[in-house]
Amino acid sequence: MLTLKRLWILRDAKDQNQWREFLKSGGLHPAEDATYTVGIYDNDELVATGSLSDNIIKYLLVCKRYQSENLLTQIIVHLIERLHEEDIFHYFVYTAPDKEVIFRSLGFKKIMSTKEVLFMEQGEPDFDDYLTYIDQFDHDGENGGIVMNANPFTLGHKYLVEQARKVCDHVYVFVVSEEKSEFSSPERFALVKEGLKEFDDVTVLPARDYMVSSLTFPAYFLKDRAELNIANVQAHLDATLFKERIAPVLHITKRFVGEEPYSKVTNVYNDAMKEVFRPDLSLTILPRLAINGEVVSATKVRQALQDHNEPLVQSFVPGTVLAYLKEKNKI
């Protein structure tokens, strides 16, 4: 007899081990981000599973022997009901491309897919609404795009924008919206906007769920704890979404990033962008800004804040950021 029950993978070692082994048998590699997980059992054997990571449906797998039993639909419907119970009505799925028909039948819309990954959503405001929102800021010409987390905004970030301005008619700076940083999304967005307000040819926009997020590129937030082959798959999805759906709306023909000597995941991302963007979109990787022989980075600023090293913070961030840090007693 088949029964559906919750798996307490964060509390019960047996549940977690069984779930992990089952996913690995299907070629899936779970990270530590599942907030709710269910499984369908045939007696004591786990034969199907699915999880939520906040409002993302993921880690869907059905044992091959049971794929005629409609178990995947049962799992998905249960997870959607769980989301509705929590008053969440805008949600996403990150899964294999062969599951598109099932999700379409349940009302999901495709945002993007690659040969390895399918990215869909249901609810509002959706990706079409986001494209309509950014379209109002469109400028004709040869425009540039930069995506930054800016945790916090530094002179290095500003330097990247200044270099892009030299070769672009207009520059769009997308600030990562994900709440996985020491500085909150509203803080980071406000600091970037304030730090760039002197430039009439620069527009600062939120990335929302569609650039470097837990949806498009979850490995980014794991940094060097991420498996690089998984990061590569996610990076290709993120880069493809930017190239095919976002860049055309704003006539972006150039993307700019800073060189990354330390993070393997960021290097994987840069390599994926190079591969995906050709020939429609150019990628410029700029050397990091150095001040007094030391490379500027947000990581160093955060460490300096912890160490109460005001001189380093002062030398690495714009005056607008320094004023904010002092106002909030962060330094």
LUMVEX-800166 format. One record per residue (C-alpha): residue number from 1; residue in one letter; z, x, y. Coordinates in Angstrom, 1 decimal. Layout:
LUMVEX-800166
NODE   seq   type       zz       xx       yy
NODE   NUM      A        Z        X        Y
...
END
This chain:
LUMVEX-800166
NODE   seq   type       zz       xx       yy
NODE     1      M      0.0      0.0      0.0
NODE     2      L     -1.0      1.3      3.5
NODE     3      T      1.7      1.2      6.1
NODE     4      L      1.7      2.3      9.8
NODE     5      K      4.7      4.0     11.2
NODE     6      R      5.7      6.3     14.0
NODE     7      L      6.0     10.1     13.4
NODE     8      W      8.9     11.7     15.3
NODE     9      I      7.1     15.1     15.5
NODE    10      L      9.5     16.5     18.1
NODE    11      R     12.7     15.5     16.3
NODE    12      D     11.8     15.6     12.6
NODE    13      A     10.6     18.9     11.1
NODE    14      K      9.2     17.2      8.0
NODE    15      D      7.1     14.8     10.1
NODE    16      Q      5.9     17.6     12.3
NODE    17      N      4.9     19.9      9.4
NODE    18      Q      3.2     17.1      7.5
NODE    19      W      1.3     16.1     10.7
NODE    20      R      0.3     19.6     11.6
NODE    21      E     -1.0     20.4      8.1
NODE    22      F     -2.9     17.1      8.0
NODE    23      L     -4.6     17.9     11.3
NODE    24      K     -5.4     21.4     10.3
NODE    25      S     -7.1     20.1      7.1
NODE    26      G     -9.4     18.2      9.4
NODE    27      G    -10.2     21.2     11.7
NODE    28      L     -7.9     20.1     14.5
NODE    29      H     -5.4     22.4     16.1
NODE    30      P     -2.6     20.5     17.9
NODE    31      A     -0.9     21.9     21.0
NODE    32      E      2.7     20.9     21.9
NODE    33      D      1.6     17.9     24.1
NODE    34      A      1.8     14.8     22.0
NODE    35      T      4.3     12.3     23.5
NODE    36      Y      3.8      9.5     20.9
NODE    37      T      2.3      9.8     17.4
NODE    38      V      1.7      7.3     14.6
NODE    39      G      0.4      7.7     11.1
NODE    40      I     -0.8      5.5      8.3
NODE    41      Y      0.6      6.3      4.9
NODE    42      D     -0.4      5.5      1.4
NODE    43      N      3.0      5.6     -0.2
NODE    44      D      4.2      9.1      1.0
NODE    45      E      0.8     10.5      1.8
NODE    46      L     -0.3     10.7      5.4
NODE    47      V     -3.9      9.5      5.4
NODE    48      A     -4.6      8.8      9.2
NODE    49      T     -3.0      9.7     12.5
NODE    50      G     -3.4      9.5     16.2
NODE    51      S     -1.4     10.5     19.2
NODE    52      L     -0.9      9.9     22.9
NODE    53      S     -0.4     12.7     25.4
NODE    54      D      0.8     10.6     28.3
NODE    55      N     -2.4      8.5     29.0
NODE    56      I     -4.7     10.5     26.7
NODE    57      I     -5.6      9.4     23.2
NODE    58      K     -6.1     12.4     21.0
NODE    59      Y     -5.5     14.1     17.6
NODE    60      L     -7.3     11.3     15.8
NODE    61      L     -8.0     11.9     12.1
NODE    62      V     -8.6      9.9      9.0
NODE    63      C     -8.6     11.3      5.5
NODE    64      K    -12.2     11.3      4.1
NODE    65      R    -11.1      9.2      1.1
NODE    66      Y    -10.1      6.4      3.4
NODE    67      Q    -12.9      6.3      5.9
NODE    68      S    -14.2      3.0      4.7
NODE    69      E    -10.8      1.3      5.4
NODE    70      N    -11.2      0.9      9.2
NODE    71      L     -8.0      2.9      9.7
NODE    72      L     -9.2      4.7     12.9
NODE    73      T     -9.7      1.4     14.7
NODE    74      Q     -6.1      0.3     13.6
NODE    75      I     -4.7      3.6     15.0
NODE    76      I     -6.6      3.3     18.3
NODE    77      V     -5.7     -0.4     18.9
NODE    78      H     -2.1      0.4     18.2
NODE    79      L     -2.1      3.3     20.7
NODE    80      I     -3.8      1.1     23.3
NODE    81      E     -1.1     -1.6     22.8
NODE    82      R      1.5      1.1     23.2
NODE    83      L     -0.1      2.2     26.6
NODE    84      H     -0.1     -1.5     27.7
NODE    85      E      3.5     -1.9     26.9
NODE    86      E      4.2      1.0     29.2
NODE    87      D      2.1     -0.6     32.0
NODE    88      I     -0.6      2.1     31.6
NODE    89      F     -4.1      0.5     32.0
NODE    90      H     -6.2      3.6     32.7
NODE    91      Y     -6.5      5.9     29.8
NODE    92      F     -8.7      8.5     28.2
NODE    93      V     -9.9      9.8     24.9
NODE    94      Y    -10.7     13.3     24.0
NODE    95      T    -12.2     13.4     20.5
NODE    96      A    -15.2     14.3     18.3
NODE    97      P    -18.7     13.0     19.4
NODE    98      D    -19.2     11.1     16.2
NODE    99      K    -16.5      8.6     17.2
NODE   100      E    -18.4      7.4     20.3
NODE   101      V    -19.6      4.1     18.7
NODE   102      I    -16.1      3.1     17.7
NODE   103      F    -14.7      3.7     21.2
NODE   104      R    -17.7      2.0     22.9
NODE   105      S    -16.9     -1.1     20.7
NODE   106      L    -13.4     -1.0     22.2
NODE   107      G    -14.5     -0.9     25.8
NODE   108      F    -14.5      2.8     26.5
NODE   109      K    -17.1      4.4     28.8
NODE   110      K    -18.4      7.9     28.2
NODE   111      I    -17.8     10.4     30.9
NODE   112      M    -19.3     13.5     29.2
NODE   113      S    -19.9     15.0     25.8
NODE   114      T    -20.9     18.3     24.4
NODE   115      K    -21.8     19.1     20.8
NODE   116      E    -18.0     19.6     20.0
NODE   117      V    -16.2     17.2     22.3
NODE   118      L    -16.4     13.6     23.6
NODE   119      F    -14.6     12.5     26.8
NODE   120      M    -14.3      8.8     27.5
NODE   121      E    -12.1      6.5     29.5
NODE   122      Q    -11.1      2.9     30.0
NODE   123      G     -9.6      1.2     33.0
NODE   124      E     -9.7      1.8     36.8
NODE   125      P    -10.1      3.6     39.0
NODE   126      D    -12.7      5.3     36.8
NODE   127      F    -15.1      8.3     37.0
NODE   128      D    -17.7      6.2     38.8
NODE   129      D    -15.2      5.3     41.4
NODE   130      Y    -14.4      9.0     41.9
NODE   131      L    -18.1      9.8     42.3
NODE   132      T    -18.4      7.0     44.9
NODE   133      Y    -15.3      8.4     46.7
NODE   134      I    -16.6     12.0     46.9
NODE   135      D    -20.2     10.8     47.8
NODE   136      Q    -18.9      9.8     51.3
NODE   137      F    -18.3     13.5     52.1
NODE   138      D    -21.8     14.6     51.1
NODE   139      H    -23.7     17.1     53.3
NODE   140      D    -27.3     18.0     52.9
NODE   141      G    -28.1     21.6     52.3
NODE   142      E    -27.2     24.5     49.9
NODE   143      N    -23.6     23.7     49.3
NODE   144      G    -20.8     25.6     47.4
NODE   145      G    -17.9     24.4     45.3
NODE   146      I    -14.5     26.0     44.5
NODE   147      V    -11.9     24.6     42.2
NODE   148      M     -8.4     25.9     42.8
NODE   149      N     -4.9     25.2     41.6
NODE   150      A     -3.4     27.0     44.6
NODE   151      N      0.2     27.2     43.3
NODE   152      P      0.7     27.9     46.2
NODE   153      F     -2.3     28.5     48.6
NODE   154      T     -2.6     32.2     49.4
NODE   155      L     -4.7     34.5     51.6
NODE   156      G     -6.7     35.2     48.4
NODE   157      H     -7.7     31.6     48.1
NODE   158      K     -8.6     31.6     51.8
NODE   159      Y    -10.7     34.7     51.3
NODE   160      L    -12.6     33.1     48.5
NODE   161      V    -13.5     30.2     50.8
NODE   162      E    -14.5     32.5     53.6
NODE   163      Q    -16.8     34.4     51.4
NODE   164      A    -18.4     31.2     50.2
NODE   165      R    -18.9     30.0     53.7
NODE   166      K    -21.1     33.0     54.4
NODE   167      V    -23.8     31.9     52.0
NODE   168      C    -23.4     28.1     52.0
NODE   169      D    -24.2     25.3     54.4
NODE   170      H    -21.0     23.5     53.4
NODE   171      V    -18.1     24.3     51.0
NODE   172      Y    -16.2     21.8     48.9
NODE   173      V    -12.8     22.9     47.8
NODE   174      F    -11.4     20.8     44.9
NODE   175      V     -7.6     21.1     44.4
NODE   176      V     -6.4     20.6     40.8
NODE   177      S     -4.4     17.3     40.7
NODE   178      E     -2.6     18.0     37.4
NODE   179      E      1.2     18.0     37.7
NODE   180      K      1.9     21.2     35.7
NODE   181      S      2.7     23.6     38.5
NODE   182      E      5.8     24.7     40.4
NODE   183      F      4.3     23.1     43.6
NODE   184      S      3.5     19.4     43.2
NODE   185      S      0.0     18.1     43.5
NODE   186      P      0.6     16.5     47.0
NODE   187      E      2.2     19.7     48.2
NODE   188      R     -0.7     21.9     47.0
NODE   189      F     -3.3     19.6     48.4
NODE   190      A     -1.6     19.4     51.8
NODE   191      L     -1.2     23.2     52.0
NODE   192      V     -4.8     23.8     51.1
NODE   193      K     -6.0     21.2     53.6
NODE   194      E     -3.8     22.6     56.4
NODE   195      G     -4.8     26.2     55.6
NODE   196      L     -8.5     25.4     55.9
NODE   197      K     -8.5     22.9     58.7
NODE   198      E    -10.0     25.5     61.1
NODE   199      F    -13.3     25.4     59.2
NODE   200      D    -15.6     22.5     60.1
NODE   201      D    -17.9     23.4     57.2
NODE   202      V    -15.2     23.0     54.5
NODE   203      T    -14.1     19.7     52.9
NODE   204      V    -10.9     19.6     50.7
NODE   205      L    -11.0     17.0     47.9
NODE   206      P     -8.7     16.1     45.0
NODE   207      A    -10.0     17.1     41.5
NODE   208      R     -8.3     14.0     39.9
NODE   209      D     -8.6     13.9     36.1
NODE   210      Y    -12.1     15.3     36.1
NODE   211      M    -11.8     19.1     36.8
NODE   212      V     -9.4     21.6     35.2
NODE   213      S     -7.0     18.8     33.9
NODE   214      S     -5.1     18.0     30.8
NODE   215      L     -8.2     16.0     29.9
NODE   216      T    -11.1     18.4     30.5
NODE   217      F     -9.4     21.7     30.0
NODE   218      P     -5.8     21.5     28.6
NODE   219      A     -5.8     25.1     27.5
NODE   220      Y     -5.9     26.2     31.1
NODE   221      F     -2.3     25.2     31.5
NODE   222      L     -1.2     27.1     28.3
NODE   223      K     -2.8     30.3     29.6
NODE   224      D     -2.5     33.1     27.0
NODE   225      R     -0.6     30.8     24.6
NODE   226      A     -3.9     29.0     24.1
NODE   227      E     -6.3     29.8     21.2
NODE   228      L     -9.4     31.2     22.8
NODE   229      N    -11.9     29.4     20.5
NODE   230      I    -10.3     26.0     21.5
NODE   231      A    -10.3     27.1     25.2
NODE   232      N    -14.0     27.9     24.9
NODE   233      V    -14.8     24.4     23.7
NODE   234      Q    -12.7     22.8     26.5
NODE   235      A    -14.2     25.2     29.1
NODE   236      H    -17.7     24.1     28.1
NODE   237      L    -16.8     20.5     28.6
NODE   238      D    -15.3     21.1     32.0
NODE   239      A    -18.2     23.2     33.2
NODE   240      T    -20.8     20.6     31.8
NODE   241      L    -19.0     17.8     33.6
NODE   242      F    -19.1     19.7     36.9
NODE   243      K    -22.7     20.7     36.6
NODE   244      E    -24.2     17.4     35.4
NODE   245      R    -22.1     14.7     37.1
NODE   246      I    -20.2     16.2     40.1
NODE   247      A    -22.3     18.9     41.6
NODE   248      P    -25.4     16.7     42.1
NODE   249      V    -23.5     14.2     44.2
NODE   250      L    -22.5     16.8     46.8
NODE   251      H    -25.7     19.0     46.5
NODE   252      I    -23.6     21.8     45.2
NODE   253      T    -25.8     24.7     44.0
NODE   254      K    -23.2     27.5     44.0
NODE   255      R    -19.8     27.8     42.4
NODE   256      F    -17.3     30.5     43.4
NODE   257      V    -14.4     31.9     41.4
NODE   258      G    -12.1     34.9     41.8
NODE   259      E    -12.3     37.6     39.2
NODE   260      E     -9.4     37.4     36.7
NODE   261      P     -8.3     40.7     35.2
NODE   262      Y     -5.2     39.3     33.4
NODE   263      S     -5.9     35.9     32.0
NODE   264      K     -8.0     35.7     28.8
NODE   265      V     -8.3     31.9     29.2
NODE   266      T     -9.6     32.2     32.7
NODE   267      N    -12.1     34.7     31.6
NODE   268      V    -13.3     32.3     28.8
NODE   269      Y    -13.7     29.7     31.5
NODE   270      N    -15.8     32.0     33.7
NODE   271      D    -18.0     32.9     30.7
NODE   272      A    -18.5     29.3     29.9
NODE   273      M    -19.5     28.5     33.4
NODE   274      K    -22.0     31.3     33.4
NODE   275      E    -23.6     29.9     30.3
NODE   276      V    -23.5     26.2     31.2
NODE   277      F    -24.6     26.5     34.8
NODE   278      R    -27.9     28.4     34.3
NODE   279      P    -30.4     27.9     35.8
NODE   280      D    -29.4     25.0     38.1
NODE   281      L    -26.1     26.3     39.4
NODE   282      S    -25.2     29.9     40.3
NODE   283      L    -21.8     31.3     39.6
NODE   284      T    -20.4     34.0     41.9
NODE   285      I    -17.3     35.9     40.6
NODE   286      L    -15.7     37.7     43.6
NODE   287      P    -13.3     40.6     43.4
NODE   288      R     -9.7     39.6     44.3
NODE   289      L     -8.5     40.3     47.8
NODE   290      A     -6.2     43.2     48.0
NODE   291      I     -3.6     43.8     50.7
NODE   292      N     -2.1     47.3     51.1
NODE   293      G     -3.6     48.2     47.7
NODE   294      E     -2.0     45.2     45.9
NODE   295      V     -4.1     42.3     44.6
NODE   296      V     -3.1     39.0     46.1
NODE   297      S     -2.1     36.2     43.6
NODE   298      A     -0.2     33.0     43.5
NODE   299      T      1.7     34.3     40.5
NODE   300      K      3.1     37.2     42.6
NODE   301      V      4.0     34.8     45.4
NODE   302      R      6.0     32.6     43.0
NODE   303      Q      7.8     35.7     41.6
NODE   304      A      8.5     36.9     45.1
NODE   305      L     10.0     33.5     46.0
NODE   306      Q     12.3     33.8     43.0
NODE   307      D     13.2     37.3     44.0
NODE   308      H     13.7     36.3     47.7
NODE   309      N     11.1     39.0     48.6
NODE   310      E     10.2     37.5     52.0
NODE   311      P      8.0     40.5     53.1
NODE   312      L      5.7     40.2     50.1
NODE   313      V      5.4     36.4     50.6
NODE   314      Q      4.7     36.9     54.3
NODE   315      S      1.9     39.3     53.6
NODE   316      F      0.3     37.2     50.9
NODE   317      V      0.2     33.6     52.4
NODE   318      P     -1.3     32.1     55.5
NODE   319      G      1.1     31.3     58.4
NODE   320      T      0.8     27.6     57.6
NODE   321      V      2.1     28.1     54.1
NODE   322      L      4.9     30.4     55.3
NODE   323      A      6.0     27.8     57.8
NODE   324      Y      6.1     25.2     55.1
NODE   325      L      8.1     27.5     52.7
NODE   326      K     10.7     28.1     55.5
NODE   327      E     10.9     24.4     56.4
NODE   328      K     11.6     23.5     52.8
NODE   329      N     14.1     26.4     52.4
NODE   330      K     12.0     28.0     49.7
NODE   331      I     12.4     31.3     51.3
END
